[in-house]
Amino acid sequence: MKLLVFGKTGQVARELQRIAPNAIYLGREEADLMDPSACAAAVAAHDADAVINAAAWTAVDKAETEEAAAFTVNGDAPAAMALAAAAKGVPFLHISTDYVFDGAGDQPFRPDHPTGPLGAYGRSKLAGEEGVRAAGGAHLILRTSWVVSAHGANFVKTMLRLGRERESLNVVADQVGGPTPAAAIAQALVTAAKAMTGGAPGGTHHFSGAPDTSWAGFARAIMAEAGLACRINDIPTSEYPTPAKRPLNSRLDCSAFTTAFGIPRPDWRDGLRAIVKELTQ
Protein backbone atom coordinates (compact mmCIF):
# COMPACT_ATOMS: atom_id res chain seq x y z
CA MET A 1 0.00 0.00 0.00
CA LYS A 2 1.39 3.37 -1.05
CA LEU A 3 0.62 6.09 1.48
CA LEU A 4 0.82 9.86 1.10
CA VAL A 5 1.02 11.60 4.48
CA PHE A 6 0.65 15.29 5.24
CA GLY A 7 2.92 16.02 8.20
CA LYS A 8 6.51 15.23 9.13
CA THR A 9 7.32 16.55 12.59
CA GLY A 10 4.05 16.21 14.51
CA GLN A 11 3.45 13.48 17.07
CA VAL A 12 1.39 11.18 14.86
CA ALA A 13 3.49 11.85 11.75
CA ARG A 14 6.65 10.89 13.64
CA GLU A 15 5.06 7.63 14.75
CA LEU A 16 3.79 6.93 11.24
CA GLN A 17 7.35 7.17 9.96
CA ARG A 18 8.32 4.33 12.28
CA ILE A 19 5.68 1.89 11.07
CA ALA A 20 5.36 3.09 7.46
CA PRO A 21 8.86 4.29 6.53
CA ASN A 22 8.22 3.91 2.81
CA ALA A 23 5.32 6.33 2.75
CA ILE A 24 5.73 9.80 1.25
CA TYR A 25 5.73 12.48 3.94
CA LEU A 26 5.02 16.10 3.10
CA GLY A 27 6.20 18.78 5.49
CA ARG A 28 5.49 22.49 5.36
CA GLU A 29 8.16 22.92 2.69
CA GLU A 30 6.41 20.48 0.34
CA ALA A 31 2.80 21.37 1.17
CA ASP A 32 1.98 24.32 3.41
CA LEU A 33 -1.47 23.93 4.97
CA MET A 34 -1.82 27.71 4.82
CA ASP A 35 -2.11 27.15 1.05
CA PRO A 36 -4.97 24.66 0.52
CA SER A 37 -4.55 24.70 -3.25
CA ALA A 38 -0.95 23.52 -2.84
CA CYS A 39 -2.19 20.66 -0.67
CA ALA A 40 -4.71 19.65 -3.33
CA ALA A 41 -2.00 19.82 -5.99
CA ALA A 42 0.24 17.56 -3.89
CA VAL A 43 -2.48 14.89 -3.72
CA ALA A 44 -3.00 15.13 -7.47
CA ALA A 45 0.74 14.87 -8.16
CA HIS A 46 1.44 11.74 -6.13
CA ASP A 47 0.51 8.17 -6.92
CA ALA A 48 -0.92 6.89 -3.64
CA ASP A 49 -3.41 4.25 -2.56
CA ALA A 50 -4.54 6.34 0.42
CA VAL A 51 -3.93 9.81 1.84
CA ILE A 52 -3.51 10.55 5.55
CA ASN A 53 -3.65 14.05 6.98
CA ALA A 54 -1.51 14.01 10.14
CA ALA A 55 -0.87 17.77 10.08
CA ALA A 56 -2.93 20.39 11.89
CA TRP A 57 -3.03 23.65 13.81
CA THR A 58 -2.85 22.33 17.39
CA ALA A 59 -2.18 25.56 19.34
CA VAL A 60 -5.56 25.67 21.10
CA ASP A 61 -5.10 28.97 22.92
CA LYS A 62 -3.40 30.72 19.99
CA ALA A 63 -6.39 29.87 17.80
CA GLU A 64 -8.50 32.26 19.89
CA THR A 65 -6.59 35.24 18.50
CA GLU A 66 -5.68 33.74 15.11
CA GLU A 67 -8.92 32.03 14.20
CA ALA A 68 -8.71 32.78 10.47
CA ALA A 69 -5.33 31.04 10.20
CA ALA A 70 -6.55 28.09 12.27
CA PHE A 71 -9.56 27.74 9.96
CA THR A 72 -7.33 27.72 6.90
CA VAL A 73 -5.09 24.98 8.30
CA ASN A 74 -7.75 22.88 10.05
CA GLY A 75 -10.73 23.60 7.82
CA ASP A 76 -9.86 24.66 4.27
CA ALA A 77 -6.73 22.55 3.78
CA PRO A 78 -8.28 19.17 4.76
CA ALA A 79 -11.30 19.96 2.59
CA ALA A 80 -9.02 20.62 -0.39
CA MET A 81 -7.05 17.43 0.26
CA ALA A 82 -10.25 15.39 0.52
CA LEU A 83 -11.60 16.82 -2.75
CA ALA A 84 -8.37 15.92 -4.53
CA ALA A 85 -8.38 12.42 -3.03
CA ALA A 86 -12.01 11.94 -4.06
CA ALA A 87 -11.12 12.98 -7.60
CA LYS A 88 -8.45 10.26 -7.68
CA GLY A 89 -10.75 7.71 -6.08
CA VAL A 90 -8.49 7.03 -3.07
CA PRO A 91 -9.47 7.04 0.64
CA PHE A 92 -8.69 10.10 2.74
CA LEU A 93 -8.01 9.67 6.45
CA HIS A 94 -8.15 12.71 8.73
CA ILE A 95 -7.51 13.22 12.46
CA SER A 96 -10.03 15.28 14.42
CA THR A 97 -10.65 15.96 18.09
CA ASP A 98 -12.92 15.73 21.11
CA TYR A 99 -12.96 19.56 21.04
CA VAL A 100 -15.77 19.44 18.47
CA PHE A 101 -18.07 18.66 21.45
CA ASP A 102 -19.16 20.94 24.29
CA GLY A 103 -17.80 18.71 27.05
CA ALA A 104 -21.12 18.54 28.89
CA GLY A 105 -22.21 15.62 31.07
CA ASP A 106 -20.22 12.61 32.11
CA GLN A 107 -21.07 10.05 29.42
CA PRO A 108 -18.78 9.16 26.48
CA PHE A 109 -19.64 11.04 23.31
CA ARG A 110 -20.76 8.85 20.40
CA PRO A 111 -19.71 9.74 16.85
CA ASP A 112 -23.27 10.82 16.03
CA HIS A 113 -23.64 13.07 19.10
CA PRO A 114 -24.45 16.72 18.25
CA THR A 115 -21.33 18.86 18.08
CA GLY A 116 -20.88 22.15 19.90
CA PRO A 117 -17.28 23.37 20.10
CA LEU A 118 -16.41 25.78 22.90
CA GLY A 119 -13.67 27.71 21.09
CA ALA A 120 -11.93 28.62 17.86
CA TYR A 121 -9.80 25.48 17.72
CA GLY A 122 -12.84 23.22 18.00
CA ARG A 123 -14.71 25.27 15.43
CA SER A 124 -11.80 25.01 12.99
CA LYS A 125 -11.58 21.24 13.42
CA LEU A 126 -15.33 20.90 12.96
CA ALA A 127 -15.07 22.91 9.74
CA GLY A 128 -12.45 20.43 8.55
CA GLU A 129 -14.74 17.51 9.28
CA GLU A 130 -17.57 19.12 7.35
CA GLY A 131 -15.28 19.82 4.40
CA VAL A 132 -14.00 16.25 4.31
CA ARG A 133 -17.54 14.86 4.32
CA ALA A 134 -18.69 17.33 1.67
CA ALA A 135 -15.89 16.21 -0.66
CA GLY A 136 -17.91 13.06 -1.29
CA GLY A 137 -15.08 10.54 -1.41
CA ALA A 138 -14.20 7.56 0.77
CA HIS A 139 -13.00 9.03 4.05
CA LEU A 140 -12.27 8.33 7.69
CA ILE A 141 -12.55 11.10 10.27
CA LEU A 142 -10.86 9.82 13.42
CA ARG A 143 -11.60 11.91 16.50
CA THR A 144 -9.10 11.43 19.29
CA SER A 145 -8.03 13.12 22.52
CA TRP A 146 -5.09 14.02 24.75
CA VAL A 147 -2.37 12.89 22.32
CA VAL A 148 0.99 12.04 23.89
CA SER A 149 4.36 10.73 22.71
CA ALA A 150 8.09 11.17 23.17
CA HIS A 151 8.01 13.87 20.47
CA GLY A 152 7.01 17.51 20.38
CA ALA A 153 5.17 19.36 23.14
CA ASN A 154 2.65 17.35 25.15
CA PHE A 155 1.42 16.72 28.68
CA VAL A 156 3.73 13.80 29.45
CA LYS A 157 6.86 15.73 28.54
CA THR A 158 5.69 18.80 30.45
CA MET A 159 4.91 16.78 33.58
CA LEU A 160 8.27 14.99 33.45
CA ARG A 161 10.12 18.29 33.17
CA LEU A 162 8.20 19.99 35.97
CA GLY A 163 8.20 16.84 38.11
CA ARG A 164 12.00 16.91 38.17
CA GLU A 165 12.05 20.59 39.13
CA ARG A 166 9.33 20.84 41.78
CA GLU A 167 8.12 19.10 44.93
CA SER A 168 4.44 19.51 44.00
CA LEU A 169 2.23 20.57 41.11
CA ASN A 170 -1.37 21.74 40.90
CA VAL A 171 -3.17 19.86 38.12
CA VAL A 172 -6.76 20.11 36.92
CA ALA A 173 -8.88 17.23 38.22
CA ASP A 174 -12.35 18.00 36.79
CA GLN A 175 -11.48 17.46 33.11
CA VAL A 176 -11.80 13.78 32.22
CA GLY A 177 -10.81 11.97 29.04
CA GLY A 178 -8.66 9.29 27.47
CA PRO A 179 -4.95 9.96 27.00
CA THR A 180 -4.01 8.55 23.60
CA PRO A 181 -0.50 7.45 22.55
CA ALA A 182 0.38 8.86 19.13
CA ALA A 183 1.87 5.45 18.29
CA ALA A 184 -1.56 3.86 18.72
CA ILE A 185 -3.18 6.49 16.51
CA ALA A 186 -0.59 5.90 13.80
CA GLN A 187 -1.14 2.15 13.88
CA ALA A 188 -4.91 2.60 13.79
CA LEU A 189 -4.64 4.87 10.74
CA VAL A 190 -2.45 2.43 8.83
CA THR A 191 -4.74 -0.50 9.68
CA ALA A 192 -7.81 1.48 8.65
CA ALA A 193 -6.16 2.69 5.44
CA LYS A 194 -5.39 -0.89 4.42
CA ALA A 195 -8.97 -1.91 5.12
CA MET A 196 -10.39 1.04 3.19
CA THR A 197 -8.20 0.40 0.15
CA GLY A 198 -9.80 -3.04 0.20
CA GLY A 199 -13.27 -1.52 0.13
CA ALA A 200 -14.12 -1.19 3.83
CA PRO A 201 -16.35 1.81 4.62
CA GLY A 202 -14.97 4.70 6.62
CA GLY A 203 -17.08 7.43 8.19
CA THR A 204 -16.68 9.33 11.45
CA HIS A 205 -15.17 7.36 14.34
CA HIS A 206 -13.70 7.81 17.79
CA PHE A 207 -10.39 6.46 19.07
CA SER A 208 -8.92 7.30 22.48
CA GLY A 209 -6.89 5.62 25.17
CA ALA A 210 -8.36 3.72 28.11
CA PRO A 211 -9.18 3.91 30.94
CA ASP A 212 -10.61 7.41 31.15
CA THR A 213 -8.93 9.57 33.78
CA SER A 214 -8.47 13.18 34.83
CA TRP A 215 -5.43 15.29 34.02
CA ALA A 216 -4.47 15.03 37.70
CA GLY A 217 -4.85 11.24 37.64
CA PHE A 218 -2.76 11.07 34.48
CA ALA A 219 -0.11 13.28 36.09
CA ARG A 220 0.14 10.94 39.09
CA ALA A 221 0.61 7.99 36.75
CA ILE A 222 3.37 9.86 34.93
CA MET A 223 5.22 10.61 38.16
CA ALA A 224 4.88 7.01 39.32
CA GLU A 225 6.10 5.59 36.01
CA ALA A 226 9.12 7.90 36.00
CA GLY A 227 9.90 7.33 39.69
CA LEU A 228 9.46 11.00 40.55
CA ALA A 229 8.40 12.10 44.05
CA CYS A 230 6.55 15.20 42.86
CA ARG A 231 3.16 15.45 44.59
CA ILE A 232 0.06 16.21 42.48
CA ASN A 233 -2.58 18.48 44.03
CA ASP A 234 -6.08 18.38 42.51
CA ILE A 235 -7.50 21.73 41.45
CA PRO A 236 -10.67 22.70 39.52
CA THR A 237 -10.51 24.17 36.02
CA SER A 238 -11.61 27.50 37.49
CA GLU A 239 -8.23 27.77 39.22
CA TYR A 240 -6.31 27.28 35.97
CA PRO A 241 -7.76 29.82 33.50
CA THR A 242 -6.70 29.60 29.86
CA PRO A 243 -7.56 31.78 26.82
CA ALA A 244 -9.54 28.89 25.28
CA LYS A 245 -12.18 27.09 27.30
CA ARG A 246 -11.45 23.37 27.72
CA PRO A 247 -14.16 20.68 27.68
CA LEU A 248 -14.73 19.07 31.08
CA ASN A 249 -15.87 15.82 29.50
CA SER A 250 -13.60 14.43 26.79
CA ARG A 251 -14.75 10.82 27.10
CA LEU A 252 -15.24 9.19 23.68
CA ASP A 253 -17.31 6.12 22.84
CA CYS A 254 -14.95 4.14 20.59
CA SER A 255 -17.03 0.99 20.24
CA ALA A 256 -18.04 1.63 16.62
CA PHE A 257 -14.40 1.91 15.54
CA THR A 258 -13.56 -1.35 17.30
CA THR A 259 -16.47 -3.07 15.56
CA ALA A 260 -15.62 -1.65 12.14
CA PHE A 261 -11.86 -2.20 12.12
CA GLY A 262 -11.16 -4.64 14.95
CA ILE A 263 -9.04 -2.08 16.81
CA PRO A 264 -9.67 -1.83 20.58
CA ARG A 265 -8.97 1.23 22.67
CA PRO A 266 -5.26 1.26 23.55
CA ASP A 267 -4.26 1.12 27.22
CA TRP A 268 -2.51 4.46 27.75
CA ARG A 269 -0.57 2.99 30.68
CA ASP A 270 1.31 0.76 28.23
CA GLY A 271 1.87 3.73 25.97
CA LEU A 272 3.09 5.86 28.88
CA ARG A 273 5.56 3.15 29.87
CA ALA A 274 7.01 3.12 26.35
CA ILE A 275 7.17 6.94 26.20
CA VAL A 276 8.96 7.29 29.53
CA LYS A 277 11.39 4.53 28.54
CA GLU A 278 12.19 6.26 25.25
CA LEU A 279 12.70 9.63 26.92
CA THR A 280 15.00 8.24 29.63
CA GLN A 281 17.18 6.09 27.40
N, C-alpha and C positions, 0 to 999 in steps of 0.2 A: 504493500500500500504506500503510495506516494503522498506525503503530507506537506501542505504549505501552512506555515505557522506565522501569524503576526505576533511579534514580541521576541525579544532576545534576552533581556536582562531582568525581567520581572520574575516573581517567585515561581509561578506555574511554568513560564517559558524555560526557566533554568532547569526545572525538573523534567520537562518534556525532552530537553536535549540529552538527558541521561538515558531515557528509555527509547527515544526515537532519534538517534544521532544522525540518521541519514535524511531526515526531513529538511526542508528548506525553511530557514528562519529569517524573517525580515525585521530588522531593527528600524529605528527612526530614520537612519540614513537611507535605507532602501524604500521605506513606505511610512511617511509621517502621517499619523492619524489626524493631524490638524489639516490635512489635505485629503479629504475623502475620495476625490477623483483619482488621486495617485494610488490609493489603496485598491480601488476598483480596477485600475489599470494593471496593478501587480497581480491580481487574481487572474485577469484575462491573459497575462503574459506567461504564466507558469502552468506547466502540465502537472496537475495534481488530481488525486482521487478524492481528496477531502481537504477542506480549509478549516483551520482552527484559529480563532481570534483569542490570543492570550495576552493582548495588550489593552490597557485601559487607563483612564484618569482615575487614580485611586486616592488622591489627596482630598479626603472628605471635607475638612474644614476650609481648605483653599477654594473649593468649589462654590462656597457661599458668596465669595467676592468675585469669582471668575466663572460664573455660571455659563456664559456663552461659549467659552473655551471648553469647559467640561462637556457641554452638549455636543460640540463638534466631535470630540474624541470618543465619547461614550454613546452618542446618539447617531450622528450623521455618518461617521466612518463605518461602524458595523453595518448600517443599512446599505451603504454603498458596496461593501464587501459581499453582503448576502445577495444583493441584486446580481453582482458579477458571477458569483458562484451558481446562482439559479440559472443564469444564461448559459453556463457551461454544463449544467446538469450534474453538479457535484454537491455533496452535503456540506453545510456550513455549521460549525459548532462554535458556540459563543458563551462566554462566562458572564453570568449576572450575579445578583446579590440579594441578600435578605433585606437590604435597605429599600427595596421597592414596596415593602409593607410598612404599616404604621406602628408595628410593635405592640399593639394592644393585646390584652388578655394573657393567658398563660398556656395556651394550647399550640401545638406545632402548626405552622401555616402549610396548607396544601397548595399545590401548584395552581389550582383554580380559585384560590381565595382572592377576593377583591384587593387590588393594590391601593396604596395610599402613602406614598413616600413623604417623609417628614422634612426633607431638605433638598438642596440643589443636586447633590451627588445622586441621591435616590431617583430624583426626577430624570436626570441625564441617563441613568442606567435603564429606567423604564422606557425612555424614548428609544434607546437602542433595541430593547426587546420588541417594541412595536414595529420598528423599522425592519428588523429581521423577519418577523412574521409576515409583514406586508410584501416582502420581496417575493414570496410565493414558492420558494424552492424548499428542498428537503433541508431541515435545520434542527439543531438541538440547542435550546437555551438552558444552560445549567446554572441554576441559582445556588450559590454557596455562601459560607459565612466564616468570619474570623480566620482568615488564611494565615498559616504560619510555615516557616521553613528556616533553613540555615542561611538564607540569602536575603538581601535587601533589608528594609525596615519593617519590623513586625513586633507583636507583643512579646513573644518569647525572647527575642534578642534584647528588647528593652528591659524586661524583667531581669534577665541574667546580668546585664550591665549594672542596673541599679541595685540588684541584690548583693552584688559584690562591694558596693560602695556604702550601703546604708544598713542600719540595724533593723529598721522597720519601714514599711511602705503602706500608704493608704490606697486601697484599690476598690473600685466600684463593685458592689455586691448585688445590686438590683437589676442588672442587665444579664440576661440568661440566653445562652445559645450553644452552638456546637463548634468548638475549635476544629479547623479542617487542615490537615497537612497538605501542602501544595503537591507533594509527591503523589498523594492519593487522588487529587484532582487530575493531575497529568495522566495517571494510569487509567482513570475512568474515561477521560476524553479519548485516549487512544483506543480503548476497548469499544467505546460507543462508535467511534469513527469507523472501525473495522466492521461493526455490525451494520451500520448505515450504508456503507459501500456495498454491502450484500443485500440491501433492500429493507432493512429494519426501519420502522418509523421512528421519528425523533419526537419533536414537540417540546414542551416546557417541563422541566424536571428540577427536583431539588436534590442536593448532595452535600451533606455536612457531617462532621465528625460526631462520634458518640462516646460517652454519654453527655447529655446537655449539662452545662455547668455555668457558674457565674464567672465574671472576670477575676474576682477575688479567689474563687475556688481554683481556677486555672493557674493563677499566680502561685498559690500554695503548692500545687503539683509541680510547677516549674522549679521552685526553690528546693523541694524535696528531691526531685530527680537530679538536680545539680549539686546536691549536698550543701546548700547554702542555708545559713542560720537566720536569714532576714525574716522578720515577722510581718505577716500581712494583716492589716487592720481593715475590716469591712467599713465602707462608707456608702451612702446613697449617691445616686447620680447628681442630685441637687448640690452636693458638696464638691463636684468636679465639673464645673461649667465649661462647655466648649462652644465654639462658634456655630457648629452644626449640631442639631439635636440628634441624639442616638436612640434607636429603638430599644425599649426595655425587653421586649420579647423577640428574640432572633431564632427561636426554635423552628426547625423545618421538618415537615413530614416527607421523608425520602422513600417511602414504601413503593411508590409508583416507579421510581428509577430502578429500584432493586428488582421489581417484577419484570420490567421491560428489558433490562440489560444484565441481570444476574449479579449486580454489584451491590454488596451490602454497605452500610455506613461504616467507614473506617474508625477504629478505636484510636482516638487522638493520643491516648497514653502511649501507645506503641510508636506513633509518629513523633511524639515529644522525646521519647527515649532516643530515637535515631537522630533527631535534630541536636539534642544536647551532646550526644556522642560525637557528631560531626564537628560541632563548634569547639569541643574541648580537645580534639585530636591535633 
